[in-house]
């Protein structure tokens, strides 16, 4: 069993993407007058198709800017989402015009609120690893960032984030779906 696990994992690592171990320290990025603080994501179960990306963005400039998209090594699509109440149900939807960060404002992307949505994951996100990507702003342009993958007990942004069974790995043969 462990041989299979190992080879699947090795295969996934070499062919799909380079998820590298990273310390779970705060990390910051600067792009023009924007400061991007501590991009992070959550560990996902092997069956997950989506994951949320979170961070704090501060605009120290005098002009408004917008987070309009991104790229990621770990998913085919990146969207910028917000959470809205639809009756009693919380839903997420894409922000067609991106997320505005006004001059002097600081916006936190967090579970249950604004988030970057990784869609069509090519591999589960594992705690302690990091995921490389780019953020794209309307005016400031593109910046490469790394999301640390954390196991926070925060509310799932994707609505399907409960991973109680993700570590068993029994009889699951999906590439990369097992731990260790
Ligand atoms: Cu979303």
Backbone and ligand atoms as CSV (ligand in chain L), in Angstrom:
chain,resi,resn,atom,element,x,y,z
A,1,UNK,N,N,0.825,-1.204,0.000
A,1,UNK,CA,C,0.000,0.000,0.000
A,1,UNK,C,C,0.863,1.260,0.000
A,2,UNK,N,N,1.915,1.239,0.820
A,2,UNK,CA,C,2.711,2.459,0.889
A,2,UNK,C,C,3.551,2.658,-0.377
A,3,UNK,N,N,3.895,1.556,-1.043
A,3,UNK,CA,C,4.616,1.705,-2.306
A,3,UNK,C,C,3.782,2.445,-3.342
A,4,UNK,N,N,2.543,2.025,-3.419
A,4,UNK,CA,C,1.628,2.666,-4.359
A,4,UNK,C,C,1.483,4.141,-4.023
A,5,UNK,N,N,1.303,4.379,-2.750
A,5,UNK,CA,C,1.145,5.755,-2.306
A,5,UNK,C,C,2.348,6.593,-2.707
A,6,UNK,N,N,3.510,6.007,-2.457
A,6,UNK,CA,C,4.713,6.765,-2.741
A,6,UNK,C,C,4.863,7.074,-4.225
A,7,UNK,N,N,4.636,6.071,-5.059
A,7,UNK,CA,C,4.853,6.304,-6.482
A,7,UNK,C,C,3.826,7.269,-7.062
A,8,UNK,N,N,2.608,7.167,-6.580
A,8,UNK,CA,C,1.593,8.104,-7.043
A,8,UNK,C,C,1.961,9.522,-6.660
A,9,UNK,N,N,2.427,9.635,-5.461
A,9,UNK,CA,C,2.756,10.973,-4.982
A,9,UNK,C,C,3.951,11.520,-5.759
A,10,UNK,N,N,4.940,10.680,-5.974
A,10,UNK,CA,C,6.125,11.118,-6.696
A,10,UNK,C,C,5.747,11.528,-8.111
A,11,UNK,N,N,4.887,10.749,-8.704
A,11,UNK,CA,C,4.434,11.038,-10.058
A,11,UNK,C,C,3.734,12.384,-10.098
A,12,UNK,N,N,2.833,12.575,-9.160
A,12,UNK,CA,C,2.078,13.825,-9.126
A,12,UNK,C,C,3.013,15.008,-8.941
A,13,UNK,N,N,4.007,14.833,-8.099
A,13,UNK,CA,C,4.915,15.941,-7.815
A,13,UNK,C,C,5.772,16.303,-9.015
A,14,UNK,N,N,6.219,15.303,-9.731
A,14,UNK,CA,C,7.141,15.612,-10.815
A,14,UNK,C,C,6.413,16.056,-12.072
A,15,UNK,N,N,5.190,15.603,-12.243
A,15,UNK,CA,C,4.530,15.913,-13.509
A,15,UNK,C,C,3.594,17.103,-13.434
A,16,UNK,N,N,3.055,17.365,-12.284
A,16,UNK,CA,C,2.026,18.401,-12.239
A,16,UNK,C,C,2.563,19.761,-11.851
A,17,UNK,N,N,3.163,19.845,-10.709
A,17,UNK,CA,C,3.577,21.147,-10.238
A,17,UNK,C,C,4.587,21.000,-9.115
A,18,UNK,N,N,5.239,22.067,-8.850
A,18,UNK,CA,C,6.248,22.045,-7.805
A,18,UNK,C,C,5.715,22.676,-6.538
A,19,UNK,N,N,5.050,21.888,-5.762
A,19,UNK,CA,C,4.614,22.366,-4.453
A,19,UNK,C,C,5.784,22.144,-3.504
A,20,UNK,N,N,6.268,23.205,-2.965
A,20,UNK,CA,C,7.450,23.068,-2.120
A,20,UNK,C,C,7.117,23.368,-0.673
A,21,UNK,N,N,7.780,22.690,0.238
A,21,UNK,CA,C,7.534,22.981,1.653
A,21,UNK,C,C,7.889,24.433,1.959
A,22,UNK,N,N,7.097,25.053,2.751
A,22,UNK,CA,C,7.371,26.442,3.108
A,22,UNK,C,C,6.971,26.673,4.550
A,23,UNK,N,N,7.744,27.471,5.244
A,23,UNK,CA,C,7.353,27.778,6.622
A,23,UNK,C,C,6.089,28.613,6.622
A,24,UNK,N,N,5.308,28.447,7.662
A,24,UNK,CA,C,4.043,29.146,7.734
A,24,UNK,C,C,4.206,30.522,8.373
A,25,UNK,N,N,5.158,31.267,7.853
A,25,UNK,CA,C,5.392,32.601,8.384
A,25,UNK,C,C,4.663,33.619,7.539
A,26,UNK,N,N,4.382,34.744,8.145
A,26,UNK,CA,C,3.770,35.809,7.367
A,26,UNK,C,C,4.752,36.231,6.277
A,27,UNK,N,N,4.215,36.504,5.126
A,27,UNK,CA,C,5.068,36.966,4.043
A,27,UNK,C,C,4.326,38.052,3.285
A,28,UNK,N,N,5.085,39.040,2.868
A,28,UNK,CA,C,4.492,40.232,2.278
A,28,UNK,C,C,5.063,40.524,0.906
A,29,UNK,N,N,4.250,41.134,0.085
A,29,UNK,CA,C,4.677,41.526,-1.251
A,29,UNK,C,C,4.283,42.976,-1.477
A,30,UNK,N,N,5.092,43.664,-2.269
A,30,UNK,CA,C,4.784,45.045,-2.637
A,30,UNK,C,C,4.717,45.155,-4.153
A,31,UNK,N,N,3.711,45.868,-4.611
A,31,UNK,CA,C,3.580,46.127,-6.039
A,31,UNK,C,C,3.081,47.559,-6.181
A,32,UNK,N,N,3.984,48.442,-6.548
A,32,UNK,CA,C,3.614,49.855,-6.593
A,32,UNK,C,C,3.164,50.298,-5.213
A,33,UNK,N,N,1.996,50.858,-5.132
A,33,UNK,CA,C,1.515,51.321,-3.830
A,33,UNK,C,C,0.658,50.267,-3.122
A,34,UNK,N,N,0.640,49.064,-3.693
A,34,UNK,CA,C,-0.133,47.992,-3.060
A,34,UNK,C,C,0.760,47.113,-2.201
A,35,UNK,N,N,0.253,46.744,-1.051
A,35,UNK,CA,C,0.933,45.778,-0.199
A,35,UNK,C,C,0.043,44.549,-0.085
A,36,UNK,N,N,0.627,43.390,-0.326
A,36,UNK,CA,C,-0.123,42.141,-0.246
A,36,UNK,C,C,0.463,41.326,0.895
A,37,UNK,N,N,-0.386,41.081,1.867
A,37,UNK,CA,C,0.095,40.477,3.095
A,37,UNK,C,C,-0.388,39.034,3.245
A,38,UNK,N,N,0.575,38.153,3.355
A,38,UNK,CA,C,0.348,36.762,3.727
A,38,UNK,C,C,-0.727,36.021,2.921
A,39,UNK,N,N,-0.477,35.778,1.654
A,39,UNK,CA,C,-1.407,34.923,0.908
A,39,UNK,C,C,-1.402,33.509,1.485
A,40,UNK,N,N,-2.579,32.953,1.688
A,40,UNK,CA,C,-2.648,31.599,2.236
A,40,UNK,C,C,-3.863,30.875,1.681
A,41,UNK,N,N,-3.815,29.567,1.824
A,41,UNK,CA,C,-4.942,28.757,1.409
A,41,UNK,C,C,-5.120,27.653,2.437
A,42,UNK,N,N,-6.115,26.813,2.209
A,42,UNK,CA,C,-6.390,25.758,3.164
A,42,UNK,C,C,-6.112,24.398,2.537
A,43,UNK,N,N,-5.731,23.469,3.378
A,43,UNK,CA,C,-5.553,22.097,2.902
A,43,UNK,C,C,-6.889,21.593,2.376
A,44,UNK,N,N,-6.841,20.834,1.288
A,44,UNK,CA,C,-8.076,20.326,0.684
A,44,UNK,C,C,-8.093,18.812,0.710
A,45,UNK,N,N,-9.294,18.224,0.764
A,45,UNK,CA,C,-9.395,16.777,0.605
A,45,UNK,C,C,-9.070,16.398,-0.835
A,46,UNK,N,N,-8.733,15.131,-1.043
A,46,UNK,CA,C,-8.294,14.694,-2.364
A,46,UNK,C,C,-9.321,14.887,-3.454
A,47,UNK,N,N,-10.583,14.909,-3.068
A,47,UNK,CA,C,-11.640,15.009,-4.068
A,47,UNK,C,C,-12.011,16.449,-4.412
A,48,UNK,N,N,-11.396,17.404,-3.736
A,48,UNK,CA,C,-11.801,18.797,-3.922
A,48,UNK,C,C,-11.494,19.295,-5.325
A,49,UNK,N,N,-12.407,20.052,-5.862
A,49,UNK,CA,C,-12.198,20.642,-7.187
A,49,UNK,C,C,-11.795,22.109,-7.085
A,50,UNK,N,N,-12.053,22.689,-5.924
A,50,UNK,CA,C,-11.789,24.115,-5.762
A,50,UNK,C,C,-11.105,24.379,-4.425
A,51,UNK,N,N,-10.478,25.531,-4.342
A,51,UNK,CA,C,-9.893,25.972,-3.080
A,51,UNK,C,C,-9.946,27.492,-3.049
A,52,UNK,N,N,-9.923,28.035,-1.851
A,52,UNK,CA,C,-9.951,29.494,-1.704
A,52,UNK,C,C,-8.562,30.023,-1.391
A,53,UNK,N,N,-8.281,31.215,-1.855
A,53,UNK,CA,C,-7.021,31.890,-1.536
A,53,UNK,C,C,-7.323,33.181,-0.796
A,54,UNK,N,N,-6.528,33.441,0.234
A,54,UNK,CA,C,-6.822,34.562,1.123
A,54,UNK,C,C,-5.577,35.403,1.347
A,55,UNK,N,N,-5.786,36.679,1.675
A,55,UNK,CA,C,-4.675,37.595,1.916
A,55,UNK,C,C,-5.254,38.938,2.316
A,56,UNK,N,N,-4.375,39.836,2.705
A,56,UNK,CA,C,-4.814,41.207,2.963
A,56,UNK,C,C,-4.131,42.110,1.940
A,57,UNK,N,N,-4.907,42.990,1.348
A,57,UNK,CA,C,-4.357,43.911,0.358
A,57,UNK,C,C,-4.598,45.337,0.820
A,58,UNK,N,N,-3.527,46.113,0.865
A,58,UNK,CA,C,-3.616,47.501,1.306
A,58,UNK,C,C,-3.164,48.415,0.175
A,59,UNK,N,N,-3.930,49.451,-0.040
A,59,UNK,CA,C,-3.595,50.421,-1.079
A,59,UNK,C,C,-3.133,51.715,-0.422
A,60,UNK,N,N,-1.828,51.962,-0.492
A,60,UNK,CA,C,-1.269,53.161,0.129
A,60,UNK,C,C,-1.196,54.323,-0.860
A,61,UNK,N,N,-1.704,54.104,-2.052
A,61,UNK,CA,C,-1.608,55.132,-3.084
A,61,UNK,C,C,-2.768,56.105,-3.066
A,62,UNK,N,N,-2.868,56.885,-4.127
A,62,UNK,CA,C,-3.910,57.898,-4.220
A,62,UNK,C,C,-4.972,57.540,-5.260
A,63,UNK,N,N,-4.776,56.415,-5.910
A,63,UNK,CA,C,-5.737,55.954,-6.911
A,63,UNK,C,C,-6.287,54.595,-6.525
A,64,UNK,N,N,-7.520,54.398,-6.895
A,64,UNK,CA,C,-8.145,53.104,-6.700
A,64,UNK,C,C,-7.534,52.080,-7.657
A,65,UNK,N,N,-7.495,50.832,-7.231
A,65,UNK,CA,C,-7.047,49.771,-8.134
A,65,UNK,C,C,-7.981,48.579,-7.932
A,66,UNK,N,N,-7.853,47.601,-8.818
A,66,UNK,CA,C,-8.726,46.427,-8.731
A,66,UNK,C,C,-7.934,45.146,-8.911
A,67,UNK,N,N,-8.225,44.209,-8.050
A,67,UNK,CA,C,-7.702,42.855,-8.262
A,67,UNK,C,C,-8.645,42.202,-9.269
A,68,UNK,N,N,-8.131,41.937,-10.458
A,68,UNK,CA,C,-9.025,41.461,-11.526
A,68,UNK,C,C,-8.805,40.000,-11.901
A,69,UNK,N,N,-7.770,39.373,-11.364
A,69,UNK,CA,C,-7.581,37.968,-11.712
A,69,UNK,C,C,-6.248,37.446,-11.240
A,70,UNK,N,N,-5.870,36.321,-11.805
A,70,UNK,CA,C,-4.611,35.730,-11.414
A,70,UNK,C,C,-4.332,34.468,-12.203
A,71,UNK,N,N,-3.219,33.871,-11.875
A,71,UNK,CA,C,-2.873,32.572,-12.442
A,71,UNK,C,C,-2.378,31.708,-11.290
A,72,UNK,N,N,-2.316,30.411,-11.513
A,72,UNK,CA,C,-1.833,29.519,-10.475
A,72,UNK,C,C,-1.286,28.260,-11.102
A,73,UNK,N,N,-0.258,27.713,-10.471
A,73,UNK,CA,C,0.283,26.447,-10.938
A,73,UNK,C,C,-0.613,25.285,-10.506
A,74,UNK,N,N,-1.545,25.545,-9.612
A,74,UNK,CA,C,-2.307,24.452,-9.011
A,74,UNK,C,C,-3.748,24.368,-9.484
A,75,UNK,N,N,-4.147,25.259,-10.348
A,75,UNK,CA,C,-5.509,25.196,-10.878
A,75,UNK,C,C,-5.536,25.780,-12.276
A,76,UNK,N,N,-6.543,25.372,-13.014
A,76,UNK,CA,C,-6.633,25.848,-14.391
A,76,UNK,C,C,-7.212,27.250,-14.472
A,77,UNK,N,N,-8.056,27.573,-13.505
A,77,UNK,CA,C,-8.754,28.854,-13.543
A,77,UNK,C,C,-8.612,29.555,-12.199
A,78,UNK,N,N,-8.481,30.857,-12.247
A,78,UNK,CA,C,-8.532,31.685,-11.036
A,78,UNK,C,C,-9.636,32.718,-11.219
A,79,UNK,N,N,-10.484,32.828,-10.217
A,79,UNK,CA,C,-11.492,33.888,-10.234
A,79,UNK,C,C,-11.432,34.643,-8.916
A,80,UNK,N,N,-11.962,35.859,-8.949
A,80,UNK,CA,C,-12.078,36.646,-7.725
A,80,UNK,C,C,-13.545,36.580,-7.303
A,81,UNK,N,N,-13.782,36.111,-6.089
A,81,UNK,CA,C,-15.156,35.866,-5.639
A,81,UNK,C,C,-15.542,36.708,-4.436
A,82,UNK,N,N,-16.840,36.873,-4.305
A,82,UNK,CA,C,-17.393,37.441,-3.079
A,82,UNK,C,C,-18.457,36.477,-2.567
A,83,UNK,N,N,-18.796,36.618,-1.298
A,83,UNK,CA,C,-19.866,35.814,-0.707
A,83,UNK,C,C,-21.084,36.721,-0.561
A,84,UNK,N,N,-22.246,36.187,-0.943
A,84,UNK,CA,C,-23.473,36.962,-0.796
A,84,UNK,C,C,-24.538,36.089,-0.152
A,85,UNK,N,N,-25.485,36.730,0.504
A,85,UNK,CA,C,-26.617,36.005,1.064
A,85,UNK,C,C,-27.711,35.919,0.014
A,86,UNK,N,N,-28.162,34.701,-0.250
A,86,UNK,CA,C,-29.285,34.494,-1.166
A,86,UNK,C,C,-30.373,33.849,-0.322
A,87,UNK,N,N,-31.291,34.657,0.193
A,87,UNK,CA,C,-32.224,34.165,1.193
A,87,UNK,C,C,-31.423,33.809,2.439
A,88,UNK,N,N,-31.520,32.553,2.869
A,88,UNK,CA,C,-30.769,32.124,4.041
A,88,UNK,C,C,-29.475,31.426,3.672
A,89,UNK,N,N,-29.216,31.353,2.391
A,89,UNK,CA,C,-28.063,30.589,1.936
A,89,UNK,C,C,-26.942,31.520,1.512
A,90,UNK,N,N,-25.746,31.218,1.994
A,90,UNK,CA,C,-24.594,31.999,1.588
A,90,UNK,C,C,-24.018,31.392,0.318
A,91,UNK,N,N,-23.855,32.219,-0.669
A,91,UNK,CA,C,-23.315,31.735,-1.937
A,91,UNK,C,C,-22.135,32.585,-2.340
A,92,UNK,N,N,-21.333,32.033,-3.226
A,92,UNK,CA,C,-20.258,32.864,-3.739
A,92,UNK,C,C,-20.485,33.139,-5.213
A,93,UNK,N,N,-19.972,34.244,-5.637
A,93,UNK,CA,C,-20.079,34.549,-7.068
A,93,UNK,C,C,-18.861,35.357,-7.503
A,94,UNK,N,N,-18.586,35.249,-8.779
A,94,UNK,CA,C,-17.420,35.933,-9.337
A,94,UNK,C,C,-17.674,37.432,-9.417
A,95,UNK,N,N,-16.655,38.192,-9.103
A,95,UNK,CA,C,-16.725,39.641,-9.252
A,95,UNK,C,C,-16.282,39.974,-10.672
A,96,UNK,N,N,-17.247,40.300,-11.503
A,96,UNK,CA,C,-16.935,40.500,-12.921
A,96,UNK,C,C,-15.940,41.639,-13.149
A,97,UNK,N,N,-16.028,42.643,-12.316
A,97,UNK,CA,C,-15.121,43.784,-12.490
A,97,UNK,C,C,-13.955,43.737,-11.510
A,98,UNK,N,N,-13.813,42.642,-10.832
A,98,UNK,CA,C,-12.713,42.527,-9.883
A,98,UNK,C,C,-13.057,43.149,-8.541
A,99,UNK,N,N,-12.095,43.102,-7.662
A,99,UNK,CA,C,-12.267,43.606,-6.309
A,99,UNK,C,C,-11.550,44.944,-6.180
A,100,UNK,N,N,-12.332,45.977,-5.898
A,100,UNK,CA,C,-11.743,47.310,-5.807
A,100,UNK,C,C,-11.040,47.520,-4.471
A,101,UNK,N,N,-9.850,48.103,-4.551
A,101,UNK,CA,C,-9.150,48.510,-3.333
A,101,UNK,C,C,-8.958,50.017,-3.442
A,102,UNK,N,N,-9.715,50.726,-2.649
A,102,UNK,CA,C,-9.697,52.189,-2.727
A,102,UNK,C,C,-8.423,52.744,-2.088
A,103,UNK,N,N,-8.094,53.986,-2.450
A,103,UNK,CA,C,-6.910,54.611,-1.853
A,103,UNK,C,C,-7.031,54.641,-0.333
A,104,UNK,N,N,-6.006,54.209,0.333
A,104,UNK,CA,C,-6.004,54.217,1.795
A,104,UNK,C,C,-6.740,53.044,2.414
A,105,UNK,N,N,-7.356,52.221,1.574
A,105,UNK,CA,C,-8.156,51.111,2.106
A,105,UNK,C,C,-7.335,49.837,2.238
A,106,UNK,N,N,-7.817,48.987,3.097
A,106,UNK,CA,C,-7.201,47.703,3.328
A,106,UNK,C,C,-8.325,46.677,3.290
A,107,UNK,N,N,-8.191,45.696,2.415
A,107,UNK,CA,C,-9.247,44.699,2.275
A,107,UNK,C,C,-8.697,43.334,2.606
A,108,UNK,N,N,-9.434,42.624,3.430
A,108,UNK,CA,C,-8.978,41.288,3.765
A,108,UNK,C,C,-9.793,40.247,2.998
A,109,UNK,N,N,-9.096,39.428,2.241
A,109,UNK,CA,C,-9.731,38.272,1.616
A,109,UNK,C,C,-9.632,37.153,2.631
A,110,UNK,N,N,-10.777,36.588,3.016
A,110,UNK,CA,C,-10.774,35.606,4.084
A,110,UNK,C,C,-11.947,34.648,3.913
A,111,UNK,N,N,-11.913,33.513,4.593
A,111,UNK,CA,C,-13.020,32.564,4.482
A,111,UNK,C,C,-14.341,33.234,4.854
A,112,UNK,N,N,-15.360,33.002,4.033
A,112,UNK,CA,C,-16.661,33.595,4.278
A,112,UNK,C,C,-16.803,34.989,3.696
A,113,UNK,N,N,-15.770,35.455,3.047
A,113,UNK,CA,C,-15.792,36.802,2.481
A,113,UNK,C,C,-15.139,36.777,1.095
A,114,UNK,N,N,-14.555,37.877,0.719
A,114,UNK,CA,C,-13.856,37.898,-0.573
A,114,UNK,C,C,-12.756,36.839,-0.576
A,115,UNK,N,N,-12.544,36.249,-1.730
A,115,UNK,CA,C,-11.453,35.282,-1.856
A,115,UNK,C,C,-11.051,35.098,-3.301
A,116,UNK,N,N,-9.847,34.611,-3.457
A,116,UNK,CA,C,-9.404,34.128,-4.758
A,116,UNK,C,C,-9.887,32.690,-4.858
A,117,UNK,N,N,-10.485,32.331,-5.985
A,117,UNK,CA,C,-10.980,30.969,-6.139
A,117,UNK,C,C,-10.107,30.198,-7.120
A,118,UNK,N,N,-9.502,29.143,-6.600
A,118,UNK,CA,C,-8.778,28.217,-7.475
A,118,UNK,C,C,-9.810,27.216,-7.982
A,119,UNK,N,N,-9.984,27.137,-9.274
A,119,UNK,CA,C,-11.000,26.254,-9.846
A,119,UNK,C,C,-10.345,25.199,-10.726
A,120,UNK,N,N,-10.820,23.969,-10.572
A,120,UNK,CA,C,-10.283,22.842,-11.323
A,120,UNK,C,C,-8.855,22.547,-10.854
A,121,UNK,N,N,-8.750,22.160,-9.603
A,121,UNK,CA,C,-7.442,21.886,-9.010
A,121,UNK,C,C,-6.737,20.751,-9.746
A,122,UNK,N,N,-5.447,20.908,-9.910
A,122,UNK,CA,C,-4.677,19.837,-10.533
A,122,UNK,C,C,-4.087,18.912,-9.476
A,123,UNK,N,N,-4.250,19.272,-8.215
A,123,UNK,CA,C,-3.683,18.488,-7.125
A,123,UNK,C,C,-4.220,19.014,-5.799
A,124,UNK,N,N,-4.395,18.150,-4.814
A,124,UNK,CA,C,-4.844,18.663,-3.506
A,124,UNK,C,C,-3.809,19.617,-2.909
A,125,UNK,N,N,-4.274,20.547,-2.132
A,125,UNK,CA,C,-3.389,21.442,-1.398
A,125,UNK,C,C,-3.049,20.772,-0.079
A,126,UNK,N,N,-1.773,20.658,0.219
A,126,UNK,CA,C,-1.355,19.985,1.440
A,126,UNK,C,C,-0.754,20.961,2.436
A,127,UNK,N,N,-1.157,20.781,3.654
A,127,UNK,CA,C,-0.674,21.640,4.726
A,127,UNK,C,C,0.848,21.645,4.762
A,128,UNK,N,N,1.419,22.820,4.926
A,128,UNK,CA,C,2.863,22.943,5.014
A,128,UNK,C,C,3.530,23.193,3.681
A,129,UNK,N,N,2.786,23.008,2.615
A,129,UNK,CA,C,3.343,23.281,1.296
A,129,UNK,C,C,2.935,24.689,0.867
A,130,UNK,N,N,3.364,25.077,-0.307
A,130,UNK,CA,C,2.902,26.372,-0.798
A,130,UNK,C,C,2.564,26.262,-2.274
A,131,UNK,N,N,1.753,27.177,-2.707
A,131,UNK,CA,C,1.265,27.181,-4.087
A,131,UNK,C,C,1.655,28.504,-4.733
A,132,UNK,N,N,2.332,28.384,-5.846
A,132,UNK,CA,C,2.764,29.596,-6.542
A,132,UNK,C,C,1.685,30.096,-7.488
A,133,UNK,N,N,1.646,31.391,-7.625
A,133,UNK,CA,C,0.682,31.969,-8.553
A,133,UNK,C,C,1.018,33.425,-8.816
A,134,UNK,N,N,0.140,34.046,-9.559
A,134,UNK,CA,C,0.279,35.461,-9.848
A,134,UNK,C,C,-1.044,36.138,-9.532
A,135,UNK,N,N,-0.947,37.361,-9.080
A,135,UNK,CA,C,-2.136,38.190,-8.939
A,135,UNK,C,C,-2.072,39.257,-10.019
A,136,UNK,N,N,-3.224,39.603,-10.558
A,136,UNK,CA,C,-3.267,40.606,-11.617
A,136,UNK,C,C,-4.170,41.760,-11.186
A,137,UNK,N,N,-3.559,42.939,-11.158
A,137,UNK,CA,C,-4.301,44.155,-10.814
A,137,UNK,C,C,-4.492,45.008,-12.062
A,138,UNK,N,N,-5.608,45.695,-12.096
A,138,UNK,CA,C,-5.955,46.499,-13.259
A,138,UNK,C,C,-4.880,47.532,-13.580
A,139,UNK,N,N,-4.406,48.233,-12.583
A,139,UNK,CA,C,-3.414,49.288,-12.848
A,139,UNK,C,C,-2.000,48.874,-12.482
A,140,UNK,N,N,-1.846,48.234,-11.369
A,140,UNK,CA,C,-0.497,47.916,-10.881
A,140,UNK,C,C,0.137,46.756,-11.643
A,141,UNK,N,N,-0.682,45.955,-12.322
A,141,UNK,CA,C,-0.120,44.870,-13.121
A,141,UNK,C,C,-0.030,43.557,-12.361
A,142,UNK,N,N,0.962,42.751,-12.702
A,142,UNK,CA,C,1.044,41.387,-12.190
A,142,UNK,C,C,2.129,41.253,-11.136
A,143,UNK,N,N,1.898,40.361,-10.219
A,143,UNK,CA,C,2.934,40.053,-9.231
A,143,UNK,C,C,2.870,38.569,-8.881
A,144,UNK,N,N,4.051,37.979,-8.759
A,144,UNK,CA,C,4.129,36.573,-8.363
A,144,UNK,C,C,4.039,36.469,-6.849
A,145,UNK,N,N,3.218,35.558,-6.382
A,145,UNK,CA,C,3.075,35.346,-4.934
A,145,UNK,C,C,3.084,33.846,-4.641
A,146,UNK,N,N,3.274,33.532,-3.384
A,146,UNK,CA,C,3.129,32.144,-2.941
A,146,UNK,C,C,2.110,32.084,-1.827
A,147,UNK,N,N,1.167,31.183,-1.975
A,147,UNK,CA,C,0.177,30.960,-0.929
A,147,UNK,C,C,0.691,29.841,-0.026
A,148,UNK,N,N,0.768,30.098,1.248
A,148,UNK,CA,C,1.099,29.005,2.157
A,148,UNK,C,C,-0.181,28.212,2.416
A,149,UNK,N,N,-0.044,26.900,2.461
A,149,UNK,CA,C,-1.222,26.064,2.702
A,149,UNK,C,C,-1.298,25.748,4.190
A,150,UNK,N,N,-2.346,26.227,4.804
A,150,UNK,CA,C,-2.493,26.093,6.250
A,150,UNK,C,C,-3.712,25.249,6.578
A,151,UNK,N,N,-3.733,24.766,7.792
A,151,UNK,CA,C,-4.867,23.961,8.214
A,151,UNK,C,C,-5.645,24.720,9.272
A,152,UNK,N,N,-6.202,25.807,8.862
A,152,UNK,CA,C,-6.944,26.619,9.818
A,152,UNK,C,C,-8.361,26.100,9.932
A,153,UNK,N,N,-8.889,26.168,11.121
A,153,UNK,CA,C,-10.257,25.701,11.351
A,153,UNK,C,C,-11.291,26.730,10.954
A,154,UNK,N,N,-10.924,27.574,10.019
A,154,UNK,CA,C,-11.857,28.623,9.598
A,154,UNK,C,C,-12.931,28.044,8.697
A,155,UNK,N,N,-13.987,28.795,8.572
A,155,UNK,CA,C,-15.115,28.386,7.754
A,155,UNK,C,C,-14.688,28.262,6.288
A,156,UNK,N,N,-15.177,27.216,5.654
A,156,UNK,CA,C,-14.780,26.970,4.272
A,156,UNK,C,C,-15.369,27.994,3.331
A,157,UNK,N,N,-14.526,28.559,2.527
A,157,UNK,CA,C,-15.005,29.516,1.539
A,157,UNK,C,C,-15.729,28.814,0.403
A,158,UNK,N,N,-15.297,27.589,0.118
A,158,UNK,CA,C,-15.871,26.880,-1.008
A,158,UNK,C,C,-17.124,26.101,-0.647
A,159,UNK,N,N,-17.432,26.023,0.621
A,159,UNK,CA,C,-18.639,25.333,1.044
A,159,UNK,C,C,-18.510,23.832,1.115
A,160,UNK,N,N,-17.391,23.282,0.672
A,160,UNK,CA,C,-17.221,21.833,0.686
A,160,UNK,C,C,-15.871,21.466,1.280
A,161,UNK,N,N,-15.444,22.213,2.231
A,161,UNK,CA,C,-14.067,22.065,2.661
A,161,UNK,C,C,-13.806,21.086,3.791
A,162,UNK,N,N,-14.782,20.274,4.142
A,162,UNK,CA,C,-14.554,19.417,5.291
A,162,UNK,C,C,-13.732,18.195,4.917
A,163,UNK,N,N,-12.622,18.032,5.592
A,163,UNK,CA,C,-11.647,17.063,5.112
A,163,UNK,C,C,-11.412,15.930,6.100
A,164,UNK,N,N,-12.427,15.578,6.851
A,164,UNK,CA,C,-12.254,14.572,7.885
A,164,UNK,C,C,-11.793,13.231,7.328
A,165,UNK,N,N,-12.147,12.955,6.082
A,165,UNK,CA,C,-11.805,11.653,5.519
A,165,UNK,C,C,-10.596,11.703,4.593
A,166,UNK,N,N,-10.039,12.850,4.489
A,166,UNK,CA,C,-9.006,13.027,3.474
A,166,UNK,C,C,-7.720,12.281,3.783
A,167,UNK,N,N,-7.514,11.945,5.050
A,167,UNK,CA,C,-6.228,11.367,5.389
A,167,UNK,C,C,-6.228,9.844,5.389
A,168,UNK,N,N,-7.359,9.241,5.177
A,168,UNK,CA,C,-7.388,7.782,5.225
A,168,UNK,C,C,-6.732,7.149,4.012
A,169,UNK,N,N,-7.112,7.596,2.864
A,169,UNK,CA,C,-6.435,7.135,1.657
A,169,UNK,C,C,-6.738,5.702,1.279
A,170,UNK,N,N,-7.622,5.041,1.996
A,170,UNK,CA,C,-7.893,3.648,1.666
A,170,UNK,C,C,-8.739,3.542,0.414
A,171,UNK,N,N,-8.297,2.757,-0.512
A,171,UNK,CA,C,-9.022,2.468,-1.747
A,171,UNK,C,C,-9.204,3.682,-2.649
A,172,UNK,N,N,-8.576,4.747,-2.318
A,172,UNK,CA,C,-8.662,5.891,-3.228
A,172,UNK,C,C,-7.453,5.859,-4.146
A,173,UNK,N,N,-7.694,5.871,-5.401
A,173,UNK,CA,C,-6.586,5.736,-6.330
A,173,UNK,C,C,-6.339,7.004,-7.154
A,174,UNK,N,N,-7.073,8.049,-6.860
A,174,UNK,CA,C,-6.836,9.295,-7.578
A,174,UNK,C,C,-5.435,9.798,-7.294
A,175,UNK,N,N,-4.752,10.241,-8.300
A,175,UNK,CA,C,-3.368,10.695,-8.133
A,175,UNK,C,C,-3.276,11.783,-7.093
A,176,UNK,N,N,-2.389,11.591,-6.159
A,176,UNK,CA,C,-2.141,12.633,-5.177
A,176,UNK,C,C,-3.206,12.719,-4.109
A,177,UNK,N,N,-4.152,11.799,-4.102
A,177,UNK,CA,C,-5.242,11.920,-3.163
A,177,UNK,C,C,-4.921,11.426,-1.764
A,178,UNK,N,N,-3.724,10.919,-1.580
A,178,UNK,CA,C,-3.401,10.341,-0.273
A,178,UNK,C,C,-2.339,11.153,0.450
A,179,UNK,N,N,-2.336,10.990,1.727
A,179,UNK,CA,C,-1.366,11.721,2.538
A,179,UNK,C,C,-0.226,10.796,2.921
A,180,UNK,N,N,0.955,11.318,3.045
A,180,UNK,CA,C,2.186,10.624,3.428
A,180,UNK,C,C,2.756,9.670,2.397
L,1,CU,CU,CU,-15.338,31.145,-4.523
